Structures are given as C-alpha cells and as structure tokens.
Amino acid sequence: MTRSARLATAGLALGSALALAACSAGSTANPSGSAASGATGAAAAGSDAVGIGLVLEPVSLDFTKKDGAAIPQALLGNVYQNLVTLDESGTIVPQLAKSWTVSPDRKTYTFSLVDNATFSNGAKFTAADAVFSINQVKTSWTVGVKKAMDVVASAEAVSPTELKVTLTRPSNSWLYAMTTRVGAMFSTTGVADLATKPIGTGPYTMGTWKRGDSITLNRNDSYWGTKAHFATATLKYFKDATALNNALLTGTIDIIGTVQAPDSLAQFTSNPKYQVIEGTTNGEVVLSFNNSRAPLTDKRVRQAIRQSIDHKTLLDTCWSGKGTLIGSMVPPTDPWYEDLTSVMPYDLAKAKALVNEAGAAGKTLRLRLPAAPYATSCGQVVKSMVEQSGLKVTIDQLEFPQWLTSVFGQADYDMSIVAHVEPRDISRLFGDPTYYTRYDNLAVQDLFVAADEGDQATQVADMKKAARLVAEDAAADWLFLMPNLVVADKDITGLPKNAIGEYLDLGKLSRS
C-alpha cells in the first residue's frame, strides 16, 4: 500500500462517533449563562414535558457541514436514526435495519430494513434513502468524519427493504462508524435546509431553536416505533456550572445532562428529591499537542510535559476525583484497552532533565482553551505543573466557534484541552497527519490500517500496539476519562448509566 493510500485509509479506523471533530467542540455556550431564574422551562410545563440542562450549544443543526459533538448529541437518535446503533454496552444493534449479513470476504453487507418507518415530512423510508444518505456522505459532506465512508465502493437498493453495500476492502470500523452521525439516514426530499430544519425518522421532530438558550424537540406522533413519553423535550444550554445546578434546584429543568462541577454533587446526593447517576463515557480529556510546532516537534519536550503532570492530583484538584486515569486514547470499554498510565509516569526530576536536554528551558507554550468548565479548571492546573519542568505556559480562552476555527481548523496553538467524546477515535487523532494534532508517524498509520483490515484478533493486537506507540511517543497527554455524571428529578426514568455513543437518547426517558 502506498503512503498516500495509507493516509487516506488511516482515518477509517475511527470507529466511532464522529469523531469530530468530535471533541466536545463545534458548539457554542449560552452567552448569558442565565436561565435559572425560575420554573419557566420544560419542567414547569408538567409531566408531559422534560427539560435537560447541557453546556455546549450547536452552532448549526447541519452536521454534514459543521463539526462538533453538540449537534449529534441533540439530533442523532432523536430526530435522525441510523441503520444500526450502539446499546449501552457498546454493542452494535439494529435500528432502521432489522438485521444484516456479511459476505465471507467481509466486503459486502446486506441489510434488511424495517418497512414501516416514515420521515417527518411524510415520505416513507426505503433502501433508496439509505443509498442516497451513504452517497451524500461521499459527495456532499464537508467535515472530516466523511472519510469513514471512503471505503464504500457502492450502495444499491436491491428492493425497497433490502440494501447492499460493497466495500473496497474489509473494514472493521465501517459498520461501527455507521452508528455515528456518518450513518444518519436522510430523506431524498428532506435535505434542503439541514442547518435549521432537520428531517428524520426518529421519535422526535425539530421544534424551536432559541439561539443562545435552548432547542425544543416535539414528540413525533407518527413515529414507527415506540412513541416517546414526553410531548416536548427541551435542551437548555448554560455556560456557568452554578447556573446549571440552580436550574435543577429551581425546577427550570428536570435533568442535568452533564455535571460541570463535580464538587457540587453533595447538594443533590443528600436531597431525596434527586437521583445521581455515575457511570463512564468514552470522552477522553486530552491535553493535545501541536506535533508540528517547535519545541513540541521534539519528543523529549512532549515527554517532559507528560511527566511533569501528576494526573491523580490534577483529577482531584480540577474534577473532584471523578473520572478515570487511562494513559492513552483508549477507554476501558474498547476491546483493545490497556492501562498505559505507567508508560509516562509523573517524574518531575525526569521532566526537568528532558527539558534541559532538549534546550527548551524557558521556552513559552501557548495553551489555548475552549470555553468549557473542565478545560478552564484543568488548564490552570496543567499550567502550574508544566511550568515546574522549566517551560513557560500562557493561557488564552476561546469561545467554541473561535476554538474550532483557530485551534481545530488552523492548528494555531501549542497545547489545548478538549474532551474528545467520539467513540474509538484514536486513529482520527493520531492516524491522520492533517488533523489538528498534526501527528505523523508512519508506523502508527500502518498499524491502524492493518487493524481495520484484519480479523478480530489482528484488530485487537494492532490497536494495542498503536495505542502504546502513541503513548510512548507522547503524541498528546490524556488527563482523564470523563465520568458520566447525571443528576435528575427522582421520578425520571430511562437515564443511561454509561454514555458511550454520540447522542442523548430522549426517546427512552419517562416519568414514573
């Protein structure tokens, strides 16, 4: 395989979520941070409405053109559906496809589709829509995650309920990628205005979007599956963690979708009105390095940064000890997980020696942070710890649209902190030299390709090798794995313990 072919296919092992751009990026926060002044939101509307408090608001509703985790979080699984999806354990399960078979050469997938699904514009969902959706990714999408569909040679509607997809080569990651935004099914007649009027087959339809405040989804009473319990579901966005907490305490919302101040949990755990759910995610909080910019082009400097950070103390300090130390871009829910925290352990003396050896003492690194509570809180701790190695660190904070343009889009940064929430996205971050990390290691790229094409045993073995190489090369630092911390009214049911997909499944929520 040529080097250009390797680079083109390396991103396919992304296996997940949309990798974002996926980081908790591509969103914007509520500029006022208010909306907690009284019971005027969904919760006040009674048992037929539910309000969920979140932090990152989408900049658009069109994830075919805009990156970011906030868009699929709101729409995927709720408005849009896929052929296949993930259950809470990370297993691929049917959605619009009832079942599927794979040819012996692992290149042809034949899907049997449900025959009673309709889009919210009234059009019936058929295999022709699936063909259209797959081809749209290849021809019309502009975001980086579209690479996951490059491996598709053809998609054919054998009948209205039978779809055949042929790949150019075996790919372990393709079906997994189909559980993410890449696999969303669109109507051939419903893509005229995706930025404001998404049309899908899901249990909810798009209602109203009050920019800077909230998105309200309406129950789809023509939904082909089990109807949603709530007539409306309002996603309310808060910039400030205190305002988010107060919104639940005052009844403005019913659920805090992602706790942004773990040290505030006591006020809820001690109150019988609320339930607290603590599970895991696949959201790695990454201290990303621009591997193409000096002095971070020097492996010794990157290793020094990693070894200057006492990760246990950092987690305790900036996230109240909530989360998991992992040492790599692989969470424990992935089959190729290994605990690599010992690869680059905290050793300040070693860090200082490496900085001096590289001639980098006194060099200044620019840490550019998105406006998210975890980044702001942990950024100060990172700055303090890294500066003890002899490096200097300056911090500037950016709103998410600016972070997307400057850091993610233009790689105008030295270091950053962002939670990458897409599943199995290690190959996206470290297998594509054009990604914002600018990491270019041919051996790692080859391992990603071999893992994607090989059998299950080969995939697991090669992904472990790749993860270890990336960790040893200090291509980034992994501060911790985000916990799934949810607080809700006691009578809310259907909340997941683990959040390892890209979306918040509103259709399962109910009130007892």
GISULFEN-V673878 format. One record per residue. PSI is psi in degrees with one decimal (none if undefined). D_FIRST is the distance of its C-alpha to the first C-alpha in Angstrom with 2 decimals. Layout:
BEGIN
PSI & D_FIRST
PSI & D_FIRST
END
This chain:
BEGIN
135.2 & 0.00
163.8 & 3.80
-40.9 & 6.64
-36.9 & 8.28
-37.5 & 6.20
-44.4 & 6.54
-33.8 & 10.06
-31.7 & 10.76
-15.6 & 10.22
-37.4 & 11.64
-13.0 & 15.04
-25.2 & 15.11
11.0 & 16.10
-28.0 & 19.17
23.0 & 21.03
-172.0 & 24.09
46.7 & 26.49
43.7 & 25.66
85.7 & 24.77
-93.5 & 26.51
-2.4 & 26.87
-11.8 & 28.35
176.9 & 30.17
57.7 & 33.77
-175.5 & 33.43
27.6 & 33.86
169.5 & 37.41
146.7 & 40.73
157.6 & 43.65
116.2 & 47.18
-25.6 & 48.75
-31.1 & 52.13
12.2 & 51.14
-142.8 & 54.31
20.3 & 55.05
27.6 & 56.63
-7.4 & 60.22
173.8 & 61.34
70.6 & 60.67
0.6 & 59.71
-154.5 & 56.19
-36.9 & 54.90
-32.7 & 56.69
-16.0 & 60.01
-7.9 & 59.53
-168.7 & 60.16
-10.7 & 58.47
6.0 & 56.73
152.5 & 54.56
141.4 & 52.16
132.0 & 51.06
126.4 & 48.02
126.7 & 47.81
176.3 & 44.45
-42.5 & 43.39
116.1 & 40.56
141.5 & 41.40
151.9 & 38.84
-15.3 & 38.83
168.4 & 38.17
7.3 & 37.84
95.0 & 34.76
1.7 & 31.61
-17.9 & 29.57
-21.2 & 30.51
137.1 & 31.57
170.2 & 29.89
145.0 & 31.82
-20.0 & 32.76
-28.8 & 36.32
-56.0 & 35.63
-29.3 & 34.02
-40.4 & 36.48
-38.7 & 39.27
-34.7 & 37.97
132.7 & 35.30
-19.1 & 37.02
-55.7 & 40.31
-50.6 & 40.03
150.9 & 36.54
166.2 & 35.22
170.4 & 31.91
-41.4 & 31.12
158.1 & 30.58
-178.6 & 31.63
140.1 & 31.97
-178.4 & 35.15
-19.4 & 36.55
-4.7 & 34.79
9.0 & 31.33
138.6 & 31.12
125.7 & 29.78
161.4 & 32.86
151.5 & 33.93
-91.6 & 35.30
-16.8 & 35.41
126.9 & 33.60
-34.9 & 36.01
171.1 & 33.39
156.0 & 29.99
156.8 & 28.24
134.9 & 24.65
158.9 & 23.60
-31.1 & 22.79
1.8 & 19.10
23.7 & 19.15
-13.7 & 18.07
126.1 & 21.60
128.2 & 24.18
119.7 & 27.77
134.5 & 30.19
119.4 & 33.97
154.0 & 35.49
152.3 & 38.92
7.0 & 41.42
14.7 & 43.79
138.7 & 41.86
152.6 & 42.88
162.4 & 41.86
-11.0 & 44.46
5.6 & 45.07
-12.0 & 46.28
143.4 & 43.37
138.3 & 42.29
126.8 & 38.76
176.0 & 36.94
-27.2 & 33.51
-36.7 & 33.61
-36.9 & 33.69
-43.0 & 30.66
-46.8 & 28.71
-45.9 & 30.07
-43.3 & 29.14
-44.2 & 25.49
-33.0 & 25.19
-37.8 & 27.11
-42.9 & 24.54
-32.2 & 21.89
-26.2 & 24.39
-23.7 & 27.18
148.1 & 26.29
-4.3 & 25.93
158.4 & 25.30
-28.5 & 22.08
-12.6 & 22.12
-19.7 & 21.41
-23.9 & 17.65
-19.8 & 18.29
-1.0 & 18.93
-27.7 & 15.81
-10.5 & 14.50
123.0 & 17.71
-40.3 & 17.72
154.9 & 21.51
133.2 & 24.67
133.7 & 27.81
100.7 & 31.41
-36.8 & 32.54
175.0 & 35.94
-24.2 & 37.46
13.3 & 36.65
126.2 & 33.42
134.6 & 29.95
124.8 & 26.77
126.8 & 23.37
130.5 & 20.26
158.4 & 16.77
-20.2 & 13.55
163.6 & 12.34
141.3 & 14.42
114.8 & 15.19
-26.7 & 17.86
-17.6 & 18.53
-49.6 & 19.22
-36.7 & 22.69
-42.0 & 23.60
-27.6 & 22.79
-10.1 & 25.13
-7.9 & 27.94
-170.9 & 27.65
-27.4 & 28.74
-30.7 & 25.61
9.4 & 27.16
139.3 & 30.63
125.8 & 32.39
153.2 & 34.17
139.2 & 36.89
-21.0 & 36.26
15.0 & 39.65
34.4 & 39.37
19.2 & 36.92
-32.6 & 39.33
66.2 & 40.04
-25.0 & 37.61
-25.7 & 38.61
-18.2 & 42.12
71.8 & 42.41
138.9 & 39.72
121.0 & 40.25
-169.4 & 38.96
8.8 & 40.08
179.5 & 40.85
-10.0 & 44.16
156.0 & 44.89
159.1 & 45.06
130.3 & 44.95
-101.9 & 48.43
150.6 & 49.19
108.6 & 47.33
98.6 & 49.63
136.6 & 47.36
2.0 & 47.82
-61.7 & 49.46
160.4 & 48.22
128.6 & 46.42
127.3 & 48.42
142.3 & 46.96
141.8 & 49.31
134.7 & 49.32
99.7 & 48.02
-6.6 & 50.96
14.1 & 49.15
139.4 & 46.24
-20.2 & 45.13
-153.3 & 44.89
125.7 & 47.25
147.5 & 48.95
146.3 & 48.63
-42.3 & 51.73
135.2 & 52.10
-33.2 & 53.06
145.1 & 51.50
119.4 & 48.96
122.7 & 49.07
113.5 & 46.38
131.8 & 48.31
134.5 & 46.63
137.4 & 48.06
-30.9 & 47.11
130.1 & 49.57
-35.4 & 49.39
-42.5 & 53.19
-37.3 & 53.52
-47.1 & 51.03
-43.6 & 53.08
-30.8 & 56.33
-37.4 & 55.12
-42.9 & 54.92
-30.8 & 58.20
-0.2 & 60.00
9.8 & 58.63
-34.3 & 56.62
166.5 & 53.54
-20.2 & 53.21
134.8 & 49.88
108.5 & 48.11
-34.3 & 44.50
110.6 & 43.20
127.6 & 45.72
1.2 & 45.37
82.1 & 48.04
-26.3 & 47.78
-6.6 & 50.97
1.4 & 52.83
-28.1 & 52.21
-36.0 & 55.57
-19.1 & 57.48
-39.8 & 55.75
-26.9 & 55.59
1.1 & 59.33
118.8 & 60.15
-8.2 & 60.62
-15.9 & 59.80
158.7 & 56.07
144.4 & 53.25
125.1 & 50.44
128.9 & 47.08
113.3 & 44.76
-149.7 & 41.34
168.7 & 37.77
-176.5 & 34.96
27.6 & 31.28
95.0 & 32.25
124.3 & 31.18
106.6 & 33.37
129.2 & 30.98
93.9 & 32.18
145.7 & 29.24
141.9 & 28.56
95.7 & 27.37
-5.3 & 24.94
0.7 & 24.94
126.8 & 28.73
145.7 & 30.89
7.7 & 32.24
-5.9 & 29.62
-18.3 & 26.94
116.9 & 28.65
-34.1 & 27.58
-35.5 & 31.19
-42.5 & 32.59
-42.8 & 30.36
-37.3 & 31.33
-42.4 & 34.92
-46.3 & 34.96
-41.1 & 33.71
-8.0 & 36.31
-9.3 & 39.07
119.1 & 38.94
95.9 & 41.11
-35.3 & 39.34
-45.1 & 42.17
-40.7 & 44.72
-47.6 & 42.59
-42.9 & 42.24
-37.1 & 45.97
-47.1 & 46.90
-12.4 & 44.89
26.9 & 44.27
30.2 & 47.22
3.8 & 45.13
123.9 & 43.58
-179.9 & 39.91
134.5 & 37.63
128.6 & 36.17
-31.5 & 32.54
6.5 & 30.89
-178.1 & 27.43
23.6 & 25.82
117.1 & 26.27
161.5 & 29.65
-17.7 & 31.47
-6.1 & 31.00
145.7 & 27.24
-23.6 & 26.38
23.9 & 24.47
137.6 & 27.33
144.0 & 28.66
105.4 & 31.56
23.3 & 30.13
-19.5 & 33.30
-4.6 & 34.01
-41.2 & 30.87
71.4 & 32.56
161.2 & 36.21
123.5 & 39.00
89.6 & 40.34
-37.5 & 42.11
-42.7 & 43.07
-41.2 & 39.47
-45.0 & 38.47
-41.2 & 41.20
-40.9 & 40.21
-40.7 & 36.59
-45.1 & 37.82
-41.5 & 40.20
-34.9 & 37.70
-4.0 & 35.34
29.4 & 38.34
3.0 & 37.97
129.3 & 41.48
-7.2 & 43.10
144.8 & 39.95
131.0 & 40.05
137.2 & 37.34
115.8 & 37.68
108.1 & 37.34
117.4 & 37.10
137.6 & 38.04
156.6 & 38.03
74.1 & 41.47
142.2 & 41.09
-43.2 & 43.54
-37.3 & 41.07
-43.7 & 39.47
-45.9 & 42.89
-48.1 & 44.34
-24.6 & 41.52
-39.4 & 40.91
-36.9 & 44.31
-42.9 & 43.73
-46.4 & 40.37
-48.2 & 42.07
-44.2 & 44.90
-44.7 & 42.80
-35.3 & 40.25
-20.1 & 43.13
-14.3 & 44.57
-10.1 & 41.73
-8.2 & 42.94
160.1 & 40.70
147.6 & 42.30
129.6 & 41.22
146.3 & 42.41
134.1 & 42.07
141.8 & 42.07
137.1 & 41.91
142.9 & 40.45
155.7 & 41.07
-41.7 & 37.95
-39.4 & 37.52
-38.1 & 37.69
-42.5 & 35.37
-42.4 & 32.77
-52.0 & 33.14
-48.4 & 33.50
-59.7 & 31.51
-42.0 & 28.89
-42.2 & 28.48
-3.8 & 29.09
39.5 & 28.42
77.1 & 31.95
164.7 & 32.75
-49.9 & 32.50
155.6 & 32.89
168.6 & 33.52
122.3 & 34.38
146.6 & 33.27
114.8 & 32.95
108.0 & 29.57
-2.8 & 30.71
142.7 & 27.72
146.0 & 26.66
53.8 & 23.48
14.9 & 22.44
-38.3 & 21.13
-24.9 & 17.53
-43.3 & 19.07
-35.0 & 21.11
6.0 & 18.79
-4.2 & 15.19
106.4 & 15.82
-14.0 & 17.15
-8.2 & 19.18
164.9 & 21.13
-18.5 & 24.64
-20.9 & 24.00
37.5 & 21.73
127.2 & 20.02
95.5 & 16.92
107.8 & 15.62
-36.6 & 12.02
-40.0 & 12.97
-42.9 & 14.37
-42.3 & 11.53
-38.4 & 9.27
-39.4 & 12.41
-43.0 & 12.94
-45.5 & 9.77
-39.1 & 10.67
-38.9 & 14.20
-35.1 & 13.80
-21.4 & 12.29
179.1 & 14.57
-179.7 & 18.26
-42.9 & 20.94
-40.9 & 21.44
-41.6 & 17.81
-49.4 & 17.83
-45.7 & 21.07
-45.2 & 20.22
-34.0 & 16.96
-36.4 & 18.69
-43.6 & 21.60
-43.7 & 19.64
-44.2 & 18.10
-39.3 & 21.61
-42.1 & 23.19
-43.8 & 20.96
-41.3 & 21.68
-43.8 & 25.34
-32.4 & 25.62
-4.1 & 24.11
48.5 & 26.70
-19.9 & 24.40
-178.8 & 27.37
144.2 & 30.42
105.5 & 31.25
-47.3 & 34.97
167.4 & 35.50
125.4 & 34.62
135.0 & 36.92
160.3 & 39.49
100.7 & 40.48
112.7 & 44.06
134.9 & 46.02
136.0 & 49.76
162.2 & 51.60
147.8 & 55.05
-29.7 & 56.12
3.7 & 56.30
130.4 & 52.74
166.2 & 50.67
9.8 & 47.07
133.1 & 45.53
144.8 & 42.33
-42.6 & 42.34
145.5 & 38.62
92.2 & 36.64
9.4 & 32.96
-168.5 & 32.07
-8.9 & 32.20
161.5 & 35.61
111.2 & 39.27
94.3 & 40.51
-24.1 & 43.92
-19.5 & 44.60
-8.3 & 45.31
144.2 & 47.84
178.3 & 51.52
126.2 & 54.87
none & 57.01
END
